[in-house]
Amino acid sequence: MDKRYLPHSPSEQLAQRRALAAELAQQPAMPIPDVLRKTRTALRLTIAEYAGLCGVSSRTLADIERGHTSPTLSSVEKLLRPVGLTVGAVTAPKNL
């Protein structure tokens, strides 16, 4: 856990995760780098901690979050699976 923060109690952790899930559900077209950064920071994890949890290098995660690298679908799945998220497709509204 990021040492700049005091640890959450279990009930606070649950509330934080529910709030994160609700926020992500309201914005289904959010770009993957934004989803990853928002998820990691909401869970109060450093890049190194989150990368270790997901089985990717810190450099890879940092590059994806900054938009310097386009992740493969398998990388995105590796980055979302540990926190219970999945990849989905959203259709864009047609401009009439």
C-alpha positions in Angstrom: 0.0 0.0 0.0 1.2 3.5 -0.8 2.8 4.7 2.4 1.5 8.2 2.0 -1.9 7.0 3.3 -3.2 5.5 6.5 -4.7 2.0 5.9 -8.4 1.8 5.5 -10.5 -0.4 7.8 -12.2 -3.4 6.0 -15.5 -1.5 5.9 -13.8 1.6 4.3 -12.1 -0.7 1.8 -15.4 -2.2 0.8 -17.0 1.3 0.5 -14.0 2.5 -1.6 -14.3 -0.5 -4.0 -18.0 -0.1 -4.4 -17.6 3.6 -5.2 -14.9 2.8 -7.7 -17.2 0.1 -9.4 -20.0 2.6 -9.5 -17.8 5.3 -11.1 -16.5 2.9 -13.7 -20.0 1.7 -14.5 -21.1 5.3 -15.1 -18.3 5.8 -17.6 -18.2 2.6 -19.7 -16.2 4.3 -22.5 -13.4 5.4 -20.2 -10.0 4.7 -21.9 -8.0 1.8 -20.5 -5.1 3.9 -19.2 -7.6 6.0 -17.2 -9.3 2.9 -15.8 -6.0 1.5 -14.7 -4.8 4.6 -13.1 -8.1 5.3 -11.4 -8.3 1.7 -10.1 -4.7 1.7 -8.8 -5.0 5.0 -7.1 -8.4 4.2 -5.6 -6.9 1.1 -4.1 -3.9 3.2 -2.9 -1.3 1.0 -4.6 1.9 2.2 -6.1 2.8 1.3 -9.7 5.3 -1.3 -8.4 2.7 -2.9 -6.1 -0.1 -3.0 -8.7 2.3 -4.3 -11.4 3.5 -7.1 -9.0 -0.1 -8.0 -8.2 -0.9 -8.3 -11.9 2.3 -10.0 -13.1 3.6 -7.2 -15.4 6.6 -5.0 -15.1 6.4 -1.6 -13.4 7.7 0.0 -16.6 4.9 -1.6 -18.7 2.2 -0.4 -16.3 3.6 3.1 -16.1 3.9 3.3 -19.9 0.3 2.1 -20.4 -1.0 4.6 -17.7 0.8 7.5 -19.5 -0.6 6.4 -22.9 2.9 5.8 -24.2 2.1 2.1 -25.0 -1.0 0.5 -26.4 -1.6 -2.7 -24.3 -2.6 -6.0 -25.9 -5.9 -7.5 -24.9 -4.1 -10.1 -22.8 -2.2 -7.4 -21.0 -5.4 -5.5 -20.2 -6.9 -8.7 -18.9 -3.9 -9.3 -16.7 -4.2 -5.8 -15.3 -7.9 -5.9 -14.6 -8.4 -9.5 -13.4 -6.8 -9.1 -9.9 -9.3 -6.5 -9.0 -12.3 -8.3 -10.4 -12.8 -6.2 -13.6 -13.2 -7.5 -17.1 -12.7 -6.1 -20.6 -15.9 -5.2 -22.5 -16.8 -3.4 -25.7 -19.1 -0.3 -25.8 -20.7 0.8 -29.0 -20.4 4.5 -29.8 -23.7 6.4 -30.4 -24.4 7.2 -34.0 -24.5 10.9 -34.9 -27.7 11.5 -36.7 
